[in-house]
Amino acid sequence: MESEKEATQEREVLMVKPNYMLMSLQRILVLTVILAGVIVVVHFTPMPEEYFENCDRECHELDWPMICRVKLVIEVYKTLSKSCGSCTEKDGGSCPSTCISADGRERGVLVANRALPAPTLHVCENDILVVDVVHRAPAHALSIHWRGQPQRETPFMDGAPMLTQCPQPAYTTFQYKFRASAVGTHMYHAHSAADAADGLAGAFVVRQSPRLDPLRKLYDEDASEHTIYVSEWGHSMGPLAGVISRIPNAESLLINGRGKSSESPDSPQSSFNVEYGKRYRFRLAYGGGSKSCPITFSIDHHVLEVISLDGHPIQSEHVNSIGLGRGERADFILEAKRAPGVYKIRVAAVKSCQDNLEGVANLVYDNKEQKVLHKDDDTVNAEVYRELTTVSSDRCESDNVICLNEVHASTKLPADLVDNLDNIIYVPFNYSTRQISAKRVESWGQTDGHRFTYPASPLLTQGDDVGANAFCPKEPGQGDECVHVKNVPLGSTVDLVMFDQGGESDHIFHLHGYSFYVVGMRELSRSYDRDTVMKMNEEGTLFNKNLIDPVLKDTIVVPKYGAVALRFKADNPGFWMMRDERSSHWTRGLDFILKVGEQSDFVQAPPDFPKCGSYVGPEYFLI
């Protein structure tokens, strides 16, 4: 009986109902605590800013890539607007951020977000850029090229009009969306050189994690405010500069949109602040202008340690000046070991191109909190009388001048590019002239005998709309105007041998979608025909090639009567332009296109991607 009674009591204990009210209160309490924690986190976490500033940050390899929203409003504006007041005059105070002072004279400009140069973009490696280009400038067909980015995933975002996209009409918005995959100092600019010369160009910096940066040990700071953008400026430049037979001289060189002129000697200059004892990474980009003379950059009493060209590391060189051509970039280390004060940053055009073309800015030592008076550290900043230049000339024979063929990359040439050469493409370029009238002679450029023109529809997205008769024949031409395309098998190893037959001046070319190894460069004393150059190259007498550690670039200055050998792996399918950087508008005939792969290899554009082309109405539709 007792056992049965105990069993009954146990069953009664088991059948006691749980306290649902207490359990509900516990759950509510837990949810309340979680909700309060979320509210606190959201409240004290700053909301991301609307545009690109939120992507200018220190990069970490474990962070997720950010989606960087940028809005660029393109419009016709002017320098010395009302917001400037008297800031360009002596004792006129500092200029507000809304003021474009340029060289202190009034001039129309084509700008993005009312800034000169265009706003510098700072992102981290593999960030996704979403750039809304709001086009409010009438009578301009616009496209923006993102120099230095290979656009492997999005070739239709390269910004080459009538190749990868339709030019953007006025009063429309076009959204560029791509991954910033190539680390380094780059640029973005209007495809039209006249538009870029009028102000539509700026620097584009892609940083990587300090742990992944092979150059990180060389410097202490890599600040956004140490980006330097140099551009030509003049009041006789602009849309008509390339139409007249003689390109007018530039009148000044602007550093970050500021400079001086004889008419406005008190116009404000750009300043860059440093602290004694620190090592700074400066990023230098040269945007050129309508004339695009090569420039020489220097800082008084300071040694520049050049560590990168066109975004690619090199074996560092200590020099006192850097020479660049249009579209080229260079990174250098400056060790701030001089006595506190203001030192001049100087940029000057090469005299053989234009004399007395200069620009000035200030390097300012900021030592407000320093109680010790520093003096020059001559062991660090001893005088160096060497120049590094990417522009080849007879000065390259001097021991004090380091030319591009003497610069070495920090890494070796990949093994599959050393011996396995699948394709050699020879590209001679020259000029042809034609008598138009008794007083007028027309001149145009040509590569391999073909005068380049653009197709009526973009080749990448509407290739079927372009007729076969629009393309140049494979054999050398006779100066006929056509779409010059060279076919390159996907995956092949290519040597692009370009040589000048005209001897007018040096030439600057930029390859979209790729960077190339400069394995050979040479100045020739006269013009050579195609067969002679081919024979010299086959015999090994054309170049003294560097197949160990050649420099990697995307922009090259071909010397007058010179030749270059550019080697790359054709692993990025698409239509990629070799752009003549001295063209004042879209083309002067010297451009050509590399078609890498076949249509089936190309990344397809979205279905709703804009389309364009010629229109011919139905026959007799008015009858």
C-alpha positions as CSV (number, residue, x, y, z in Angstrom):
1,M,0.0,0.0,0.0
2,E,2.7,2.4,0.9
3,S,4.5,1.8,-2.4
4,E,1.2,2.5,-4.3
5,K,0.7,5.7,-2.3
6,E,4.3,6.8,-3.1
7,A,3.7,6.1,-6.8
8,T,0.5,8.1,-6.7
9,Q,2.3,11.0,-5.1
10,E,5.1,10.9,-7.7
11,R,2.4,11.0,-10.5
12,E,0.8,14.0,-8.8
13,V,4.1,15.8,-8.7
14,L,4.8,15.1,-12.4
15,M,1.3,16.4,-13.3
16,V,1.9,19.8,-11.7
17,K,1.3,22.5,-14.4
18,P,4.3,24.7,-15.4
19,N,4.1,28.4,-14.6
20,Y,3.5,29.8,-18.1
21,M,3.2,33.3,-16.8
22,L,6.8,33.2,-15.4
23,M,8.1,31.6,-18.6
24,S,6.5,34.3,-20.7
25,L,8.0,37.0,-18.5
26,Q,11.4,35.5,-18.8
27,R,11.1,35.4,-22.6
28,I,9.9,39.0,-22.7
29,L,12.8,40.0,-20.5
30,V,15.3,38.3,-22.8
31,L,13.8,39.9,-25.9
32,T,13.8,43.2,-24.2
33,V,17.4,43.0,-23.3
34,I,18.3,41.9,-26.9
35,L,16.2,44.7,-28.4
36,A,17.8,47.3,-26.0
37,G,21.2,46.1,-27.1
38,V,20.4,46.5,-30.8
39,I,19.0,49.9,-30.2
40,V,22.1,51.0,-28.3
41,V,24.4,49.6,-31.0
42,V,22.4,51.3,-33.8
43,H,22.2,54.6,-31.9
44,F,25.9,54.8,-31.3
45,T,27.0,53.4,-34.7
46,P,27.3,56.3,-37.2
47,M,25.2,55.9,-40.3
48,P,27.1,55.5,-43.5
49,E,27.4,58.7,-45.5
50,E,25.5,59.0,-48.8
51,Y,28.5,59.1,-51.1
52,F,32.0,57.9,-51.5
53,E,33.6,59.5,-48.4
54,N,32.6,56.4,-46.3
55,C,35.0,54.3,-48.4
56,D,38.0,56.4,-47.6
57,R,39.2,54.3,-44.7
58,E,42.1,52.1,-43.4
59,C,41.9,48.8,-45.3
60,H,41.9,45.4,-43.6
61,E,42.2,42.1,-45.3
62,L,39.4,40.5,-43.2
63,D,36.9,43.2,-43.8
64,W,34.1,42.7,-46.3
65,P,34.4,44.9,-49.4
66,M,32.2,48.0,-49.2
67,I,29.7,49.2,-51.8
68,C,30.9,52.8,-52.5
69,R,28.2,55.1,-53.8
70,V,29.4,58.0,-55.7
71,K,27.4,60.7,-57.4
72,L,29.2,62.9,-60.0
73,V,27.2,65.8,-61.4
74,I,28.8,66.9,-64.6
75,E,28.1,70.5,-65.6
76,V,29.5,73.6,-67.2
77,Y,30.8,76.0,-64.5
78,K,33.4,78.7,-64.2
79,T,36.4,79.7,-62.2
80,L,36.2,82.7,-59.8
81,S,32.5,82.3,-59.1
82,K,30.8,84.6,-56.6
83,S,31.7,82.3,-53.7
84,C,35.4,83.1,-54.3
85,G,35.1,86.7,-53.2
86,S,38.5,88.3,-53.2
87,C,40.4,85.2,-52.1
88,T,42.7,85.3,-55.2
89,E,43.9,88.7,-54.3
90,K,46.6,89.7,-51.8
91,D,45.4,89.4,-48.2
92,G,42.0,88.2,-49.6
93,G,41.8,85.4,-47.1
94,S,41.5,81.7,-47.8
95,C,39.2,80.4,-50.6
96,P,36.1,78.4,-49.6
97,S,35.7,74.9,-50.8
98,T,33.1,76.0,-53.3
99,C,35.6,78.3,-55.1
100,I,37.5,77.1,-58.1
101,S,40.5,79.5,-58.3
102,A,42.6,77.7,-60.9
103,D,45.3,80.2,-61.9
104,G,43.4,83.2,-60.7
105,R,41.7,84.1,-64.0
106,E,38.1,83.6,-65.0
107,R,37.4,80.7,-67.5
108,G,34.7,78.2,-68.3
109,V,35.2,74.7,-67.0
110,L,33.6,71.3,-67.3
111,V,33.6,69.9,-63.8
112,A,32.3,67.1,-61.6
113,N,30.6,68.3,-58.4
114,R,32.0,71.7,-59.0
115,A,35.5,70.7,-58.1
116,L,38.8,71.1,-60.0
117,P,40.2,68.6,-60.4
118,A,37.3,66.1,-60.1
119,P,37.0,64.7,-56.6
120,T,39.6,62.2,-55.7
121,L,38.2,58.7,-55.1
122,H,39.8,56.6,-52.3
123,V,38.7,53.0,-51.9
124,C,40.0,49.6,-50.7
125,E,40.9,46.7,-52.9
126,N,37.8,44.8,-54.2
127,D,35.4,47.5,-53.1
128,I,32.4,47.8,-55.4
129,L,32.0,51.2,-56.9
130,V,28.5,52.4,-58.0
131,V,29.0,55.7,-59.7
132,D,26.0,57.7,-60.9
133,V,27.2,60.1,-63.6
134,V,24.5,62.8,-63.8
135,H,25.2,64.6,-67.2
136,R,24.0,68.2,-67.2
137,A,26.5,69.7,-69.7
138,P,24.7,70.4,-73.0
139,A,26.3,69.5,-76.4
140,H,28.6,66.9,-74.9
141,A,28.7,63.2,-75.6
142,L,30.3,61.8,-72.5
143,S,31.9,58.7,-71.2
144,I,34.2,58.2,-68.2
145,H,37.3,55.9,-68.4
146,W,38.6,54.3,-65.2
147,R,42.3,54.2,-65.9
148,G,44.2,51.3,-64.4
149,Q,41.2,49.0,-63.8
150,P,41.1,45.8,-65.9
151,Q,37.3,45.5,-65.7
152,R,37.5,41.7,-66.0
153,E,34.0,41.2,-64.6
154,T,32.5,44.2,-66.3
155,P,34.2,45.1,-69.6
156,F,31.1,47.1,-70.6
157,M,32.0,49.6,-67.8
158,D,35.4,50.5,-69.3
159,G,34.1,53.9,-70.6
160,A,35.3,53.7,-74.2
161,P,32.6,55.2,-76.4
162,M,31.4,53.1,-79.3
163,L,33.5,50.2,-78.1
164,T,32.1,49.2,-74.7
165,Q,29.2,51.6,-74.3
166,C,27.1,54.3,-76.1
167,P,28.3,57.8,-75.3
168,Q,26.1,59.3,-72.6
169,P,23.7,62.0,-74.0
170,A,23.3,65.3,-72.1
171,Y,20.6,65.4,-69.3
172,T,20.8,61.7,-68.6
173,T,22.3,59.5,-65.9
174,F,24.6,56.6,-66.5
175,Q,25.6,54.3,-63.7
176,Y,29.0,52.7,-63.7
177,K,29.3,49.6,-61.5
178,F,32.5,47.7,-61.1
179,R,35.0,46.2,-58.7
180,A,38.2,48.1,-57.8
181,S,40.4,45.1,-58.3
182,A,43.7,46.8,-59.3
183,V,45.6,48.3,-56.4
184,G,47.6,51.5,-56.8
185,T,47.4,55.1,-57.9
186,H,45.1,55.6,-60.9
187,M,42.9,58.1,-62.6
188,Y,39.4,58.6,-64.0
189,H,38.6,61.0,-66.7
190,A,36.4,61.9,-69.7
191,H,37.4,59.9,-72.8
192,S,37.5,63.1,-74.8
193,A,40.8,64.7,-74.2
194,A,39.3,68.2,-74.6
195,D,36.8,67.5,-71.8
196,A,39.5,66.2,-69.6
197,A,41.6,69.3,-70.3
198,D,38.6,71.4,-69.3
199,G,38.6,69.8,-65.9
200,L,36.7,66.5,-66.1
201,A,39.5,64.3,-64.6
202,G,40.7,63.3,-61.2
203,A,42.8,60.8,-59.2
204,F,41.5,57.3,-58.2
205,V,43.4,55.5,-55.4
206,V,42.9,51.9,-54.6
207,R,44.6,50.9,-51.3
208,Q,45.2,47.4,-49.8
209,S,45.6,46.1,-46.4
210,P,48.9,47.1,-44.7
211,R,49.6,43.4,-44.1
212,L,49.3,42.7,-47.9
213,D,51.1,45.9,-49.1
214,P,54.7,45.0,-50.0
215,L,55.7,48.6,-49.7
216,R,54.1,49.2,-46.3
217,K,57.4,49.0,-44.4
218,L,58.8,51.9,-46.3
219,Y,56.5,54.6,-44.9
220,D,54.6,55.7,-41.8
221,E,51.6,57.4,-43.4
222,D,49.6,57.1,-46.6
223,A,47.1,59.9,-46.2
224,S,44.4,60.9,-48.6
225,E,45.5,64.6,-48.5
226,H,48.9,63.6,-50.0
227,T,47.5,62.8,-53.4
228,I,48.9,65.2,-56.0
229,Y,47.1,65.7,-59.3
230,V,48.9,67.9,-61.9
231,S,47.2,69.3,-65.0
232,E,47.9,71.7,-67.8
233,W,45.8,74.9,-67.9
234,G,45.3,77.6,-70.4
235,H,42.7,80.0,-71.6
236,S,43.1,79.2,-75.3
237,M,42.5,75.5,-74.6
238,G,39.2,73.7,-74.7
239,P,36.9,72.1,-77.3
240,L,38.4,73.9,-80.3
241,A,42.1,73.3,-79.3
242,G,42.4,70.2,-81.4
243,V,40.5,71.5,-84.5
244,I,43.0,74.2,-85.4
245,S,46.2,73.1,-87.1
246,R,48.5,74.4,-84.3
247,I,47.7,73.4,-80.7
248,P,48.1,76.5,-78.5
249,N,50.5,76.6,-75.7
250,A,49.4,75.9,-72.1
251,E,49.7,78.9,-69.8
252,S,50.2,77.3,-66.4
253,L,50.5,74.0,-64.6
254,L,47.9,73.4,-61.8
255,I,48.7,71.3,-58.7
256,N,45.4,70.0,-57.3
257,G,43.5,72.6,-59.2
258,R,45.6,75.6,-58.1
259,G,48.3,77.7,-59.6
260,K,49.4,81.2,-60.5
261,S,49.6,83.4,-63.6
262,S,51.3,86.8,-64.4
263,E,47.8,88.4,-64.2
264,S,47.1,86.9,-60.8
265,P,50.4,86.4,-58.8
266,D,48.6,86.2,-55.5
267,S,46.3,83.3,-56.4
268,P,46.3,80.6,-53.7
269,Q,48.5,77.6,-54.0
270,S,48.0,74.0,-52.8
271,S,49.7,73.0,-49.6
272,F,50.7,69.6,-48.2
273,N,51.5,69.3,-44.5
274,V,54.0,66.9,-42.9
275,E,55.5,66.4,-39.5
276,Y,59.2,66.2,-38.8
277,G,60.5,62.6,-38.5
278,K,57.8,60.8,-40.4
279,R,57.9,59.0,-43.7
280,Y,55.1,59.9,-46.1
281,R,53.8,58.1,-49.1
282,F,52.8,60.6,-51.8
283,R,50.7,59.7,-54.9
284,L,51.4,61.7,-58.0
285,A,49.3,61.6,-61.2
286,Y,49.7,63.8,-64.3
287,G,46.5,64.4,-66.2
288,G,48.0,66.5,-69.0
289,G,45.9,68.8,-71.1
290,S,45.5,69.8,-74.8
291,K,49.2,69.9,-75.4
292,S,50.3,67.4,-72.8
293,C,54.0,68.3,-72.5
294,P,56.0,65.9,-70.4
295,I,56.7,67.3,-66.9
296,T,59.4,67.2,-64.3
297,F,58.3,67.1,-60.6
298,S,60.5,68.0,-57.6
299,I,60.5,69.3,-54.0
300,D,63.1,71.7,-52.9
301,H,65.9,70.2,-50.7
302,H,64.1,66.8,-50.5
303,V,65.0,63.4,-51.9
304,L,62.1,61.4,-53.4
305,E,62.2,57.6,-53.2
306,V,60.2,56.4,-56.1
307,I,58.5,53.1,-55.3
308,S,55.7,52.6,-57.9
309,L,54.8,53.5,-61.5
310,D,51.3,53.3,-62.9
311,G,50.2,51.5,-59.7
312,H,52.9,48.7,-59.9
313,P,55.8,48.5,-57.4
314,I,59.3,48.9,-58.6
315,Q,62.7,48.6,-57.1
316,S,63.0,51.9,-55.3
317,E,65.2,54.7,-56.7
318,H,66.3,57.8,-54.8
319,V,66.1,60.8,-57.0
320,N,65.6,64.6,-56.8
321,S,63.0,64.8,-59.6
322,I,60.5,62.6,-61.5
323,G,59.6,62.9,-65.2
324,L,56.2,61.8,-66.4
325,G,54.1,61.8,-69.5
326,R,50.4,62.4,-69.7
327,G,48.3,59.7,-67.9
328,E,51.3,58.3,-66.0
329,R,51.4,58.0,-62.2
330,A,54.2,57.6,-59.7
331,D,54.3,56.9,-55.9
332,F,57.2,58.2,-53.8
333,I,58.3,58.3,-50.2
334,L,59.3,61.6,-48.6
335,E,61.1,61.5,-45.3
336,A,60.5,64.7,-43.4
337,K,63.9,65.4,-42.0
338,R,64.4,69.0,-42.9
339,A,64.3,72.0,-40.6
340,P,60.7,73.2,-40.1
341,G,59.5,75.7,-42.7
342,V,57.9,75.9,-46.1
343,Y,59.5,74.2,-49.1
344,K,58.4,74.6,-52.7
345,I,56.9,71.8,-54.7
346,R,57.8,72.5,-58.3
347,V,56.5,71.1,-61.6
348,A,57.8,72.2,-65.0
349,A,57.2,71.2,-68.6
350,V,60.1,69.8,-70.6
351,K,61.6,72.8,-72.3
352,S,61.8,71.1,-75.7
353,C,58.0,70.9,-75.6
354,Q,57.3,74.3,-74.1
355,D,59.5,76.7,-72.2
356,N,58.5,78.6,-69.0
357,L,55.5,76.4,-68.2
358,E,55.6,75.9,-64.5
359,G,53.5,75.2,-61.4
360,V,54.2,75.6,-57.7
361,A,52.8,74.3,-54.4
362,N,54.0,74.2,-50.8
363,L,55.3,71.5,-48.5
364,V,54.7,72.7,-45.0
365,Y,56.3,71.3,-41.9
366,D,53.6,71.2,-39.2
367,N,55.4,71.4,-35.8
368,K,53.0,73.3,-33.6
369,E,53.4,70.8,-30.7
370,Q,57.1,70.4,-31.1
371,K,59.1,72.0,-28.3
372,V,62.5,71.1,-29.8
373,L,64.0,73.0,-32.6
374,H,64.9,70.5,-35.3
375,K,67.7,71.0,-37.8
376,D,68.4,69.4,-41.2
377,D,69.3,65.7,-41.1
378,D,71.9,65.7,-43.9
379,T,72.4,61.9,-43.5
380,V,68.8,61.3,-44.8
381,N,68.3,64.2,-47.2
382,A,71.8,64.5,-48.7
383,E,71.7,66.1,-52.1
384,V,71.0,63.7,-54.8
385,Y,71.5,64.7,-58.4
386,R,69.5,62.0,-60.2
387,E,66.3,62.1,-62.2
388,L,63.9,59.2,-62.9
389,T,62.0,59.8,-66.1
390,T,59.6,57.7,-68.2
391,V,60.2,59.9,-71.2
392,S,63.1,58.7,-73.3
393,S,65.5,61.3,-74.8
394,D,69.2,61.8,-75.5
395,R,69.5,62.7,-71.8
396,C,69.2,59.0,-71.0
397,E,72.9,58.6,-71.8
398,S,73.7,60.6,-68.7
399,D,74.7,58.7,-65.6
400,N,72.4,61.1,-63.6
401,V,69.2,60.2,-65.5
402,I,67.4,56.9,-64.9
403,C,65.2,56.2,-67.9
404,L,62.3,53.7,-68.1
405,N,64.4,50.9,-69.6
406,E,66.7,51.1,-66.6
407,V,63.9,50.8,-64.0
408,H,63.3,47.3,-62.6
409,A,60.1,45.9,-61.2
410,S,60.0,44.6,-57.6
411,T,58.9,41.1,-58.9
412,K,60.2,38.8,-61.6
413,L,58.6,38.4,-65.1
414,P,56.2,35.5,-64.8
415,A,57.7,32.2,-66.2
416,D,55.0,31.8,-68.8
417,L,55.9,35.2,-70.3
418,V,59.6,34.5,-70.6
419,D,59.9,31.9,-73.3
420,N,56.4,31.0,-74.5
421,L,55.7,33.8,-77.0
422,D,52.7,33.0,-79.1
423,N,52.1,36.2,-81.1
424,I,54.0,39.2,-82.2
425,I,52.0,42.2,-83.4
426,Y,53.9,44.9,-85.3
427,V,52.3,48.3,-85.2
428,P,54.0,51.1,-87.2
429,F,52.5,54.5,-86.9
430,N,53.0,57.5,-89.1
431,Y,51.2,60.6,-90.5
432,S,49.7,61.3,-93.9
433,T,49.0,64.7,-95.4
434,R,46.7,65.9,-98.2
435,Q,46.4,69.2,-99.9
436,I,42.9,70.5,-99.3
437,S,43.4,73.9,-100.9
438,A,46.2,76.3,-101.8
439,K,46.6,77.4,-98.2
440,R,45.4,74.3,-96.3
441,V,47.0,71.0,-95.7
442,E,45.2,68.2,-93.8
443,S,47.2,65.9,-91.7
444,W,46.1,62.7,-89.8
445,G,47.6,59.8,-88.0
446,Q,47.6,56.2,-89.1
447,T,48.7,52.9,-87.6
448,D,49.7,50.1,-90.0
449,G,48.5,52.3,-92.8
450,H,44.9,52.6,-91.3
451,R,43.3,55.8,-90.1
452,F,41.2,54.9,-87.1
453,T,37.5,55.8,-86.8
454,Y,34.8,54.7,-84.4
455,P,32.1,52.3,-85.3
456,A,28.4,53.3,-85.5
457,S,27.5,51.0,-82.6
458,P,29.5,49.7,-79.6
459,L,31.5,46.6,-80.6
460,L,31.2,44.9,-77.3
461,T,27.4,45.2,-76.8
462,Q,26.1,45.6,-80.4
463,G,28.8,44.0,-82.5
464,D,26.2,42.4,-84.9
465,D,25.0,45.9,-85.8
466,V,28.4,46.9,-87.3
467,G,28.9,45.9,-90.9
468,A,32.0,44.0,-92.1
469,N,32.8,46.8,-94.5
470,A,33.4,49.2,-91.5
471,F,36.5,47.3,-90.4
472,C,40.1,47.7,-91.7
473,P,41.5,44.9,-93.8
474,K,44.2,42.7,-92.2
475,E,46.9,43.8,-94.6
476,P,48.5,47.3,-94.3
477,G,46.3,50.1,-95.6
478,Q,46.7,53.2,-97.7
479,G,45.4,55.8,-95.2
480,D,41.7,54.8,-95.6
481,E,39.4,55.5,-92.6
482,C,38.2,52.4,-90.9
483,V,37.7,50.6,-87.6
484,H,41.1,49.2,-86.9
485,V,40.8,45.9,-84.9
486,K,43.6,43.4,-84.3
487,N,42.5,39.9,-83.3
488,V,44.3,38.3,-80.4
489,P,43.6,34.6,-79.3
490,L,42.4,34.3,-75.8
491,G,45.2,33.0,-73.5
492,S,48.0,33.7,-75.9
493,T,51.3,35.5,-74.9
494,V,51.7,38.6,-76.9
495,D,54.5,41.0,-77.8
496,L,53.2,44.3,-79.1
497,V,56.0,46.0,-81.1
498,M,55.2,49.6,-81.8
499,F,57.5,52.0,-83.7
500,D,57.4,55.5,-84.9
501,Q,58.0,56.2,-88.6
502,G,56.9,59.9,-88.6
503,G,59.4,61.4,-86.3
504,E,57.1,64.3,-85.4
505,S,57.6,63.9,-81.6
506,D,57.3,61.3,-78.9
507,H,53.9,59.6,-78.6
508,I,51.9,58.4,-75.6
509,F,49.7,55.3,-75.7
510,H,47.4,53.8,-73.0
511,L,46.1,50.3,-73.2
512,H,42.6,49.7,-71.7
513,G,42.0,46.5,-69.9
514,Y,45.6,45.4,-69.4
515,S,49.0,46.3,-67.9
516,F,52.0,45.3,-69.9
517,Y,55.6,44.5,-69.3
518,V,58.0,46.9,-71.0
519,V,60.5,44.3,-72.2
520,G,62.2,46.5,-74.8
521,M,62.7,50.2,-75.6
522,R,65.0,51.9,-78.1
523,E,65.5,55.2,-79.8
524,L,66.1,54.9,-83.5
525,S,67.9,57.6,-85.5
526,R,65.5,57.5,-88.4
527,S,62.4,55.9,-89.8
528,Y,62.5,52.1,-90.6
529,D,60.0,50.2,-92.6
530,R,58.0,47.3,-91.3
531,D,60.1,44.5,-92.9
532,T,63.3,46.0,-91.5
533,V,62.0,46.2,-88.0
534,M,60.6,42.7,-88.2
535,K,64.0,41.4,-89.4
536,M,65.9,43.3,-86.6
537,N,63.5,41.9,-84.0
538,E,63.8,38.3,-85.2
539,E,67.6,38.6,-85.3
540,G,67.6,40.1,-81.7
541,T,69.2,43.4,-82.7
542,L,66.2,45.6,-82.3
543,F,66.1,45.6,-78.5
544,N,68.3,44.6,-75.6
545,K,65.3,43.0,-73.9
546,N,64.8,42.7,-70.1
547,L,63.2,39.3,-69.5
548,I,64.0,39.2,-65.8
549,D,62.3,42.1,-64.1
550,P,60.8,44.6,-66.6
551,V,58.6,47.3,-65.3
552,L,54.8,46.8,-65.5
553,K,52.7,49.8,-66.8
554,D,49.5,50.6,-68.6
555,T,50.8,53.9,-70.3
556,I,53.9,54.1,-72.4
557,V,55.8,57.0,-74.0
558,V,57.2,55.9,-77.4
559,P,60.3,58.0,-78.2
560,K,60.6,60.0,-81.4
561,Y,61.7,57.5,-84.1
562,G,61.6,55.0,-81.3
563,A,60.3,51.5,-80.8
564,V,58.9,49.6,-77.7
565,A,58.1,46.0,-77.0
566,L,55.1,45.4,-74.7
567,R,54.5,41.9,-73.4
568,F,51.3,40.6,-71.8
569,K,49.1,37.6,-71.3
570,A,45.9,38.0,-73.3
571,D,43.6,36.6,-70.5
572,N,41.0,39.4,-70.4
573,P,38.5,38.9,-73.2
574,G,36.9,41.9,-74.8
575,F,37.5,44.9,-77.1
576,W,40.3,46.9,-75.6
577,M,41.5,50.2,-77.1
578,M,45.2,51.3,-77.4
579,R,44.5,54.9,-77.0
580,D,46.6,57.7,-78.5
581,E,47.0,60.1,-75.5
582,R,48.0,63.1,-77.6
583,S,44.6,63.1,-79.4
584,S,42.8,66.4,-78.6
585,H,39.3,64.8,-78.9
586,W,38.2,61.3,-79.5
587,T,40.8,60.3,-82.1
588,R,43.3,61.7,-84.6
589,G,43.7,58.4,-86.4
590,L,46.4,56.7,-84.3
591,D,44.2,54.5,-82.1
592,F,43.5,50.8,-82.6
593,I,41.6,48.0,-80.9
594,L,42.7,44.6,-79.6
595,K,39.9,42.1,-79.8
596,V,40.9,39.4,-77.3
597,G,38.9,36.2,-77.7
598,E,35.6,35.6,-79.5
599,Q,32.1,36.7,-78.9
600,S,31.3,33.6,-76.9
601,D,34.2,34.5,-74.5
602,F,32.9,38.0,-73.7
603,V,31.1,38.9,-70.5
604,Q,27.6,39.9,-71.6
605,A,26.1,43.3,-70.6
606,P,22.8,43.4,-68.8
607,P,19.7,43.0,-71.0
608,D,18.7,46.7,-70.5
609,F,22.1,48.1,-71.2
610,P,21.7,51.3,-73.4
611,K,21.9,50.9,-77.2
612,C,22.7,53.3,-80.0
613,G,23.5,53.3,-83.7
614,S,22.8,54.9,-87.0
615,Y,19.2,55.4,-88.2
616,V,18.0,55.4,-91.8
617,G,14.2,55.7,-92.1
618,P,12.0,53.5,-94.4
619,E,12.2,54.3,-98.1
620,Y,9.5,56.6,-99.4
621,F,7.8,57.0,-96.0
622,L,6.7,60.5,-97.0
623,I,4.9,59.4,-100.1
